[in-house]
Amino acid sequence: MARRIADSVRSLGAQRFDLIYTVGPQPVSARLRAVELYGTRVIPMVRDMLA
């Protein structure tokens, strides 16, 4: 996921990337964990790739 985001930001020249999160059949705890991982693992990787 981090590679795809970094590639998209580079190719589009985007200044920001917004996470659009839809609610499906997942329990709330799983959704919260996904957002936590996005913020603590994915975004730092994207920043490193774009640095």
C-alpha distance matrix in Angstrom:
0.0 3.8 5.4 5.2 6.2 8.6 9.9 10.6 12.3 14.3 15.4 16.4 17.9 16.5 17.7 15.5 12.5 13.5 11.7 13.8 14.1 16.6 18.9 19.4 21.2 19.3 21.5 21.3 20.6 17.4 16.2 17.3 15.5 12.1 13.0 14.3 11.3 9.2 12.3 13.2 10.4 7.2 9.6 11.9 9.6 9.0 12.7 13.6 12.0 13.9 17.0
3.8 0.0 3.8 5.5 5.2 6.1 8.5 9.9 10.6 12.3 14.2 15.4 16.1 14.8 15.6 13.7 11.4 13.2 12.2 15.0 15.9 18.9 21.3 22.2 24.2 22.0 23.9 23.1 22.2 19.3 18.0 18.4 16.6 13.5 13.6 14.3 11.3 9.0 11.1 11.7 8.8 5.4 7.0 8.7 6.2 5.3 9.1 9.9 8.4 10.4 13.3
5.4 3.8 0.0 3.8 5.5 5.1 6.0 8.5 9.9 10.5 12.1 14.1 15.1 14.7 16.1 15.0 13.0 15.3 14.8 17.4 18.6 21.3 23.9 24.6 26.6 24.7 26.9 26.4 25.6 22.6 21.3 22.0 20.1 17.0 17.3 18.1 15.0 12.8 14.8 15.3 12.2 9.1 10.3 11.5 8.3 7.0 10.5 10.5 7.8 9.9 13.1
5.2 5.5 3.8 0.0 3.8 5.5 5.1 6.0 8.5 9.9 10.5 12.0 13.7 13.1 15.2 13.9 11.4 13.5 13.0 15.0 16.4 18.9 21.8 22.5 24.8 23.4 25.9 25.5 25.2 22.1 20.5 21.6 20.3 16.7 17.0 18.5 15.8 13.2 15.5 16.9 14.2 10.6 11.6 13.7 11.1 9.0 12.5 13.4 10.7 11.7 15.3
6.2 5.2 5.5 3.8 0.0 3.8 5.5 5.1 6.1 8.6 10.0 10.5 11.7 10.3 11.9 10.2 7.8 10.2 10.2 12.8 14.7 17.7 20.8 22.0 24.7 23.1 25.3 24.4 24.2 21.5 19.4 20.1 19.2 15.7 15.1 16.7 14.6 11.3 13.1 14.9 12.9 9.1 9.0 11.6 9.9 6.9 10.1 11.9 9.8 10.0 13.6
8.6 6.1 5.1 5.5 3.8 0.0 3.8 5.5 5.1 6.2 8.6 10.0 10.3 9.8 11.1 10.5 9.4 12.6 13.3 16.2 18.3 21.4 24.4 25.8 28.3 26.6 28.6 27.6 27.1 24.5 22.5 22.9 21.7 18.5 17.7 18.7 16.4 13.4 14.5 15.8 13.5 10.1 9.4 10.9 8.8 5.5 8.0 9.3 6.6 6.5 10.2
9.9 8.5 6.0 5.1 5.5 3.8 0.0 3.8 5.5 5.2 6.1 8.5 9.7 10.3 12.7 12.6 11.5 14.6 15.4 17.6 19.9 22.6 25.8 26.8 29.4 28.0 30.4 29.8 29.5 26.6 24.7 25.5 24.3 20.9 20.5 21.9 19.4 16.5 18.0 19.3 16.8 13.4 13.1 14.6 12.2 9.2 11.6 12.4 9.1 8.9 12.6
10.6 9.9 8.5 6.0 5.1 5.5 3.8 0.0 3.8 5.4 5.2 5.9 8.1 7.9 10.8 10.5 9.1 12.0 13.1 15.0 17.6 20.2 23.6 24.9 27.9 26.8 29.3 28.5 28.7 25.9 23.6 24.6 24.0 20.4 19.7 21.6 19.6 16.3 17.8 19.8 17.9 14.1 13.5 15.8 14.0 10.7 12.9 14.7 11.8 10.8 14.6
12.3 10.6 9.9 8.5 6.1 5.1 5.5 3.8 0.0 3.8 5.7 5.4 5.6 4.9 7.3 7.6 7.4 11.0 12.9 15.4 18.3 21.3 24.7 26.5 29.5 28.2 30.3 29.1 29.2 26.7 24.2 24.7 24.2 20.9 19.6 21.1 19.5 16.0 16.7 18.8 17.3 13.9 12.2 14.3 13.2 9.4 10.7 12.9 10.6 8.6 12.1
14.3 12.3 10.5 9.9 8.6 6.2 5.2 5.4 3.8 0.0 3.8 5.6 5.2 6.9 9.3 10.7 11.1 14.8 16.7 19.1 22.0 24.9 28.3 29.9 32.8 31.5 33.6 32.5 32.5 29.9 27.6 28.0 27.3 24.0 22.9 24.1 22.2 19.0 19.6 21.2 19.4 16.1 14.6 15.9 14.3 10.8 11.6 12.9 10.0 7.8 11.1
15.4 14.2 12.1 10.5 10.0 8.6 6.1 5.2 5.7 3.8 0.0 3.8 5.7 7.9 11.3 12.6 12.6 15.9 17.7 19.5 22.5 24.9 28.5 29.8 32.9 31.9 34.4 33.6 33.8 31.1 28.8 29.6 29.0 25.5 24.6 26.3 24.4 21.0 22.1 24.0 22.1 18.5 17.4 19.1 17.3 13.9 15.2 16.5 13.3 11.6 14.8
16.4 15.4 14.1 12.0 10.5 10.0 8.5 5.9 5.4 5.6 3.8 0.0 3.8 5.3 9.0 10.4 10.7 13.7 16.0 17.6 20.9 23.3 27.0 28.7 31.9 31.2 33.6 32.5 33.1 30.6 27.9 28.7 28.6 25.2 23.8 25.8 24.4 20.8 21.7 24.0 22.6 19.0 17.5 19.6 18.5 14.8 15.8 17.9 15.2 12.9 16.1
17.9 16.1 15.1 13.7 11.7 10.3 9.7 8.1 5.6 5.2 5.7 3.8 0.0 3.8 6.6 9.1 10.7 14.1 16.9 19.0 22.4 25.2 28.8 30.8 34.0 33.0 35.1 33.7 34.1 31.8 29.1 29.4 29.3 26.1 24.3 26.0 24.7 21.1 21.3 23.5 22.4 19.1 17.0 18.6 17.9 14.2 14.3 16.4 14.2 11.2 13.8
16.5 14.8 14.7 13.1 10.3 9.8 10.3 7.9 4.9 6.9 7.9 5.3 3.8 0.0 3.8 5.6 7.2 10.5 13.6 15.7 19.1 22.1 25.6 27.9 31.2 30.1 32.0 30.4 30.9 28.9 26.0 26.2 26.4 23.2 21.2 23.0 22.1 18.4 18.5 21.0 20.4 17.1 14.7 16.9 16.7 12.9 13.1 15.9 14.3 11.4 14.1
17.7 15.6 16.1 15.2 11.9 11.1 12.7 10.8 7.3 9.3 11.3 9.0 6.6 3.8 0.0 3.8 7.1 10.2 13.6 16.2 19.5 22.7 26.1 28.7 31.9 30.6 32.1 30.1 30.4 28.8 25.8 25.5 25.8 23.0 20.6 21.9 21.5 17.9 17.2 19.7 19.6 16.7 13.7 15.6 16.2 12.6 11.9 15.0 14.3 11.1 13.1
15.5 13.7 15.0 13.9 10.2 10.5 12.6 10.5 7.6 10.7 12.6 10.4 9.1 5.6 3.8 0.0 3.8 6.6 9.9 12.7 15.9 19.2 22.5 25.1 28.4 26.9 28.3 26.3 26.7 25.1 22.1 21.7 22.2 19.5 16.9 18.5 18.3 14.6 14.0 16.9 17.0 14.2 11.3 13.7 14.7 11.3 11.1 14.7 14.3 11.8 14.0
12.5 11.4 13.0 11.4 7.8 9.4 11.5 9.1 7.4 11.1 12.6 10.7 10.7 7.2 7.1 3.8 0.0 3.8 6.6 9.4 12.5 15.9 19.2 21.6 24.8 23.4 25.1 23.3 23.8 21.9 18.9 19.0 19.4 16.4 14.1 16.2 15.7 12.0 12.2 15.3 15.1 12.0 9.8 13.0 13.6 10.3 11.4 14.8 14.1 12.5 15.3
13.5 13.2 15.3 13.5 10.2 12.6 14.6 12.0 11.0 14.8 15.9 13.7 14.1 10.5 10.2 6.6 3.8 0.0 3.8 6.2 9.4 12.7 15.9 18.7 22.0 20.8 22.2 20.3 21.2 19.6 16.3 16.5 17.5 14.6 12.1 14.7 15.0 11.3 11.6 15.2 15.6 12.8 11.0 14.6 15.6 12.9 14.1 17.6 17.2 16.0 18.7
11.7 12.2 14.8 13.0 10.2 13.3 15.4 13.1 12.9 16.7 17.7 16.0 16.9 13.6 13.6 9.9 6.6 3.8 0.0 3.8 6.1 9.7 12.7 15.3 18.5 17.1 18.7 16.9 17.8 16.0 12.7 13.3 14.3 11.2 9.0 12.1 12.3 8.9 10.1 13.7 14.0 11.4 10.6 14.4 15.2 13.2 15.0 18.2 17.9 17.4 20.2
13.8 15.0 17.4 15.0 12.8 16.2 17.6 15.0 15.4 19.1 19.5 17.6 19.0 15.7 16.2 12.7 9.4 6.2 3.8 0.0 3.8 6.6 10.0 12.7 16.2 15.5 17.4 15.9 17.6 15.8 12.3 13.6 15.2 12.2 10.5 14.1 14.6 11.7 13.2 16.8 17.1 14.6 14.2 18.0 18.6 16.7 18.7 21.8 21.3 20.8 23.8
14.1 15.9 18.6 16.4 14.7 18.3 19.9 17.6 18.3 22.0 22.5 20.9 22.4 19.1 19.5 15.9 12.5 9.4 6.1 3.8 0.0 3.8 6.7 9.4 12.7 11.8 13.6 12.3 14.1 12.4 8.9 10.7 12.5 9.7 8.7 12.5 13.3 11.1 13.1 16.3 16.8 14.7 15.1 18.8 19.4 18.1 20.4 23.2 22.9 23.0 25.8
16.6 18.9 21.3 18.9 17.7 21.4 22.6 20.2 21.3 24.9 24.9 23.3 25.2 22.1 22.7 19.2 15.9 12.7 9.7 6.6 3.8 0.0 3.8 6.3 10.0 10.2 12.4 11.8 14.3 12.6 9.5 12.2 14.2 11.7 11.5 15.2 16.0 14.3 16.5 19.6 20.0 18.0 18.8 22.4 22.8 21.6 24.0 26.8 26.3 26.4 29.4
18.9 21.3 23.9 21.8 20.8 24.4 25.8 23.6 24.7 28.3 28.5 27.0 28.8 25.6 26.1 22.5 19.2 15.9 12.7 10.0 6.7 3.8 0.0 3.8 7.0 7.4 9.3 9.0 12.0 10.8 8.1 11.1 13.4 11.8 12.1 15.5 16.7 15.8 17.9 20.6 21.2 19.9 20.9 24.3 24.9 24.1 26.5 29.2 28.9 29.3 32.2
19.4 22.2 24.6 22.5 22.0 25.8 26.8 24.9 26.5 29.9 29.8 28.7 30.8 27.9 28.7 25.1 21.6 18.7 15.3 12.7 9.4 6.3 3.8 0.0 3.8 5.5 8.4 9.7 12.5 10.7 9.2 12.7 14.3 12.8 14.1 17.3 17.9 17.4 20.0 22.4 22.5 21.2 22.8 26.1 26.3 25.7 28.4 30.8 30.3 31.1 34.0
21.2 24.2 26.6 24.8 24.7 28.3 29.4 27.9 29.5 32.8 32.9 31.9 34.0 31.2 31.9 28.4 24.8 22.0 18.5 16.2 12.7 10.0 7.0 3.8 0.0 3.8 6.6 9.1 11.6 10.0 9.9 13.3 14.6 13.7 15.7 18.3 18.9 19.1 21.8 23.7 23.8 22.9 24.9 27.9 28.0 27.9 30.7 32.8 32.4 33.5 36.4
19.3 22.0 24.7 23.4 23.1 26.6 28.0 26.8 28.2 31.5 31.9 31.2 33.0 30.1 30.6 26.9 23.4 20.8 17.1 15.5 11.8 10.2 7.4 5.5 3.8 0.0 3.8 6.4 8.1 6.2 6.6 10.0 10.9 10.5 12.7 15.0 15.6 16.3 18.8 20.4 20.6 20.1 22.2 25.0 25.3 25.5 28.2 30.1 30.1 31.4 34.0
21.5 23.9 26.9 25.9 25.3 28.6 30.4 29.3 30.3 33.6 34.4 33.6 35.1 32.0 32.1 28.3 25.1 22.2 18.7 17.4 13.6 12.4 9.3 8.4 6.6 3.8 0.0 3.8 5.4 5.4 6.6 8.9 10.2 11.0 12.9 14.5 15.8 17.0 19.0 20.3 21.1 21.2 23.1 25.7 26.4 26.9 29.3 31.2 31.6 32.9 35.2
21.3 23.1 26.4 25.5 24.4 27.6 29.8 28.5 29.1 32.5 33.6 32.5 33.7 30.4 30.1 26.3 23.3 20.3 16.9 15.9 12.3 11.8 9.0 9.7 9.1 6.4 3.8 0.0 3.8 5.4 5.1 6.2 8.6 9.9 10.7 12.2 14.3 15.4 16.8 18.3 19.6 19.9 21.3 23.9 25.0 25.5 27.5 29.7 30.4 31.4 33.5
20.6 22.2 25.6 25.2 24.2 27.1 29.5 28.7 29.2 32.5 33.8 33.1 34.1 30.9 30.4 26.7 23.8 21.2 17.8 17.6 14.1 14.3 12.0 12.5 11.6 8.1 5.4 3.8 0.0 3.8 5.5 5.1 6.2 8.7 10.1 10.4 12.3 14.3 15.5 16.2 17.6 18.5 20.2 22.3 23.5 24.5 26.4 28.2 29.1 30.5 32.4
17.4 19.3 22.6 22.1 21.5 24.5 26.6 25.9 26.7 29.9 31.1 30.6 31.8 28.9 28.8 25.1 21.9 19.6 16.0 15.8 12.4 12.6 10.8 10.7 10.0 6.2 5.4 5.4 3.8 0.0 3.8 5.5 5.1 6.2 8.8 9.8 10.5 12.3 14.4 15.2 15.8 16.3 18.4 20.7 21.3 22.2 24.5 26.2 26.8 28.3 30.5
16.2 18.0 21.3 20.5 19.4 22.5 24.7 23.6 24.2 27.6 28.8 27.9 29.1 26.0 25.8 22.1 18.9 16.3 12.7 12.3 8.9 9.5 8.1 9.2 9.9 6.6 6.6 5.1 5.5 3.8 0.0 3.8 5.4 5.1 6.3 8.6 9.9 10.6 12.6 14.3 15.2 15.0 16.6 19.3 20.2 20.6 22.8 24.9 25.4 26.5 28.7
17.3 18.4 22.0 21.6 20.1 22.9 25.5 24.6 24.7 28.0 29.6 28.7 29.4 26.2 25.5 21.7 19.0 16.5 13.3 13.6 10.7 12.2 11.1 12.7 13.3 10.0 8.9 6.2 5.1 5.5 3.8 0.0 3.8 5.4 5.2 6.1 8.7 9.9 10.8 12.2 13.9 14.5 15.6 17.9 19.4 20.1 21.8 23.9 24.9 26.0 27.8
15.5 16.6 20.1 20.3 19.2 21.7 24.3 24.0 24.2 27.3 29.0 28.6 29.3 26.4 25.8 22.2 19.4 17.5 14.3 15.2 12.5 14.2 13.4 14.3 14.6 10.9 10.2 8.6 6.2 5.1 5.4 3.8 0.0 3.8 5.5 5.0 6.1 8.5 9.9 10.3 11.4 12.5 14.4 16.2 17.3 18.6 20.5 22.1 23.1 24.7 26.4
12.1 13.5 17.0 16.7 15.7 18.5 20.9 20.4 20.9 24.0 25.5 25.2 26.1 23.2 23.0 19.5 16.4 14.6 11.2 12.2 9.7 11.7 11.8 12.8 13.7 10.5 11.0 9.9 8.7 6.2 5.1 5.4 3.8 0.0 3.8 5.4 5.2 6.1 8.7 10.0 10.3 10.2 12.3 14.7 15.4 16.1 18.4 20.2 20.7 22.2 24.3
13.0 13.6 17.3 17.0 15.1 17.7 20.5 19.7 19.6 22.9 24.6 23.8 24.3 21.2 20.6 16.9 14.1 12.1 9.0 10.5 8.7 11.5 12.1 14.1 15.7 12.7 12.9 10.7 10.1 8.8 6.3 5.2 5.5 3.8 0.0 3.8 5.5 5.0 6.3 8.6 10.0 9.8 10.6 13.3 14.8 15.0 16.8 19.1 20.0 20.8 22.8
14.3 14.3 18.1 18.5 16.7 18.7 21.9 21.6 21.1 24.1 26.3 25.8 26.0 23.0 21.9 18.5 16.2 14.7 12.1 14.1 12.5 15.2 15.5 17.3 18.3 15.0 14.5 12.2 10.4 9.8 8.6 6.1 5.0 5.4 3.8 0.0 3.8 5.4 5.3 6.0 8.2 9.5 10.4 12.1 13.9 15.0 16.3 18.2 19.7 20.9 22.3
11.3 11.3 15.0 15.8 14.6 16.4 19.4 19.6 19.5 22.2 24.4 24.4 24.7 22.1 21.5 18.3 15.7 15.0 12.3 14.6 13.3 16.0 16.7 17.9 18.9 15.6 15.8 14.3 12.3 10.5 9.9 8.7 6.1 5.2 5.5 3.8 0.0 3.8 5.4 5.1 5.4 6.6 8.8 10.3 11.2 12.8 14.6 16.0 17.1 18.9 20.4
9.2 9.0 12.8 13.2 11.3 13.4 16.5 16.3 16.0 19.0 21.0 20.8 21.1 18.4 17.9 14.6 12.0 11.3 8.9 11.7 11.1 14.3 15.8 17.4 19.1 16.3 17.0 15.4 14.3 12.3 10.6 9.9 8.5 6.1 5.0 5.4 3.8 0.0 3.8 5.8 5.7 4.8 6.1 8.8 9.8 10.3 12.3 14.3 15.1 16.3 18.2
12.3 11.1 14.8 15.5 13.1 14.5 18.0 17.8 16.7 19.6 22.1 21.7 21.3 18.5 17.2 14.0 12.2 11.6 10.1 13.2 13.1 16.5 17.9 20.0 21.8 18.8 19.0 16.8 15.5 14.4 12.6 10.8 9.9 8.7 6.3 5.3 5.4 3.8 0.0 3.8 5.9 6.2 5.5 7.5 9.9 10.5 11.3 13.6 15.2 16.0 17.3
13.2 11.7 15.3 16.9 14.9 15.8 19.3 19.8 18.8 21.2 24.0 24.0 23.5 21.0 19.7 16.9 15.3 15.2 13.7 16.8 16.3 19.6 20.6 22.4 23.7 20.4 20.3 18.3 16.2 15.2 14.3 12.2 10.3 10.0 8.6 6.0 5.1 5.8 3.8 0.0 3.8 6.4 6.6 6.7 9.1 10.9 11.5 12.9 15.0 16.4 17.2
10.4 8.8 12.2 14.2 12.9 13.5 16.8 17.9 17.3 19.4 22.1 22.6 22.4 20.4 19.6 17.0 15.1 15.6 14.0 17.1 16.8 20.0 21.2 22.5 23.8 20.6 21.1 19.6 17.6 15.8 15.2 13.9 11.4 10.3 10.0 8.2 5.4 5.7 5.9 3.8 0.0 3.8 5.8 5.6 6.4 8.9 10.3 11.0 12.6 14.7 15.8
7.2 5.4 9.1 10.6 9.1 10.1 13.4 14.1 13.9 16.1 18.5 19.0 19.1 17.1 16.7 14.2 12.0 12.8 11.4 14.6 14.7 18.0 19.9 21.2 22.9 20.1 21.2 19.9 18.5 16.3 15.0 14.5 12.5 10.2 9.8 9.5 6.6 4.8 6.2 6.4 3.8 0.0 3.8 5.6 5.2 6.3 8.8 10.0 10.6 12.4 14.4
9.6 7.0 10.3 11.6 9.0 9.4 13.1 13.5 12.2 14.6 17.4 17.5 17.0 14.7 13.7 11.3 9.8 11.0 10.6 14.2 15.1 18.8 20.9 22.8 24.9 22.2 23.1 21.3 20.2 18.4 16.6 15.6 14.4 12.3 10.6 10.4 8.8 6.1 5.5 6.6 5.8 3.8 0.0 3.8 5.3 5.0 6.2 8.6 9.8 10.5 12.2
11.9 8.7 11.5 13.7 11.6 10.9 14.6 15.8 14.3 15.9 19.1 19.6 18.6 16.9 15.6 13.7 13.0 14.6 14.4 18.0 18.8 22.4 24.3 26.1 27.9 25.0 25.7 23.9 22.3 20.7 19.3 17.9 16.2 14.7 13.3 12.1 10.3 8.8 7.5 6.7 5.6 5.6 3.8 0.0 3.8 5.4 5.1 6.3 8.7 10.0 10.6
9.6 6.2 8.3 11.1 9.9 8.8 12.2 14.0 13.2 14.3 17.3 18.5 17.9 16.7 16.2 14.7 13.6 15.6 15.2 18.6 19.4 22.8 24.9 26.3 28.0 25.3 26.4 25.0 23.5 21.3 20.2 19.4 17.3 15.4 14.8 13.9 11.2 9.8 9.9 9.1 6.4 5.2 5.3 3.8 0.0 3.8 5.4 5.1 6.2 8.7 9.9
9.0 5.3 7.0 9.0 6.9 5.5 9.2 10.7 9.4 10.8 13.9 14.8 14.2 12.9 12.6 11.3 10.3 12.9 13.2 16.7 18.1 21.6 24.1 25.7 27.9 25.5 26.9 25.5 24.5 22.2 20.6 20.1 18.6 16.1 15.0 15.0 12.8 10.3 10.5 10.9 8.9 6.3 5.0 5.4 3.8 0.0 3.8 5.4 5.1 6.2 8.6
12.7 9.1 10.5 12.5 10.1 8.0 11.6 12.9 10.7 11.6 15.2 15.8 14.3 13.1 11.9 11.1 11.4 14.1 15.0 18.7 20.4 24.0 26.5 28.4 30.7 28.2 29.3 27.5 26.4 24.5 22.8 21.8 20.5 18.4 16.8 16.3 14.6 12.3 11.3 11.5 10.3 8.8 6.2 5.1 5.4 3.8 0.0 3.8 5.5 5.2 6.0
13.6 9.9 10.5 13.4 11.9 9.3 12.4 14.7 12.9 12.9 16.5 17.9 16.4 15.9 15.0 14.7 14.8 17.6 18.2 21.8 23.2 26.8 29.2 30.8 32.8 30.1 31.2 29.7 28.2 26.2 24.9 23.9 22.1 20.2 19.1 18.2 16.0 14.3 13.6 12.9 11.0 10.0 8.6 6.3 5.1 5.4 3.8 0.0 3.8 5.5 5.2
12.0 8.4 7.8 10.7 9.8 6.6 9.1 11.8 10.6 10.0 13.3 15.2 14.2 14.3 14.3 14.3 14.1 17.2 17.9 21.3 22.9 26.3 28.9 30.3 32.4 30.1 31.6 30.4 29.1 26.8 25.4 24.9 23.1 20.7 20.0 19.7 17.1 15.1 15.2 15.0 12.6 10.6 9.8 8.7 6.2 5.1 5.5 3.8 0.0 3.8 5.6
13.9 10.4 9.9 11.7 10.0 6.5 8.9 10.8 8.6 7.8 11.6 12.9 11.2 11.4 11.1 11.8 12.5 16.0 17.4 20.8 23.0 26.4 29.3 31.1 33.5 31.4 32.9 31.4 30.5 28.3 26.5 26.0 24.7 22.2 20.8 20.9 18.9 16.3 16.0 16.4 14.7 12.4 10.5 10.0 8.7 6.2 5.2 5.5 3.8 0.0 3.8
17.0 13.3 13.1 15.3 13.6 10.2 12.6 14.6 12.1 11.1 14.8 16.1 13.8 14.1 13.1 14.0 15.3 18.7 20.2 23.8 25.8 29.4 32.2 34.0 36.4 34.0 35.2 33.5 32.4 30.5 28.7 27.8 26.4 24.3 22.8 22.3 20.4 18.2 17.3 17.2 15.8 14.4 12.2 10.6 9.9 8.6 6.0 5.2 5.6 3.8 0.0
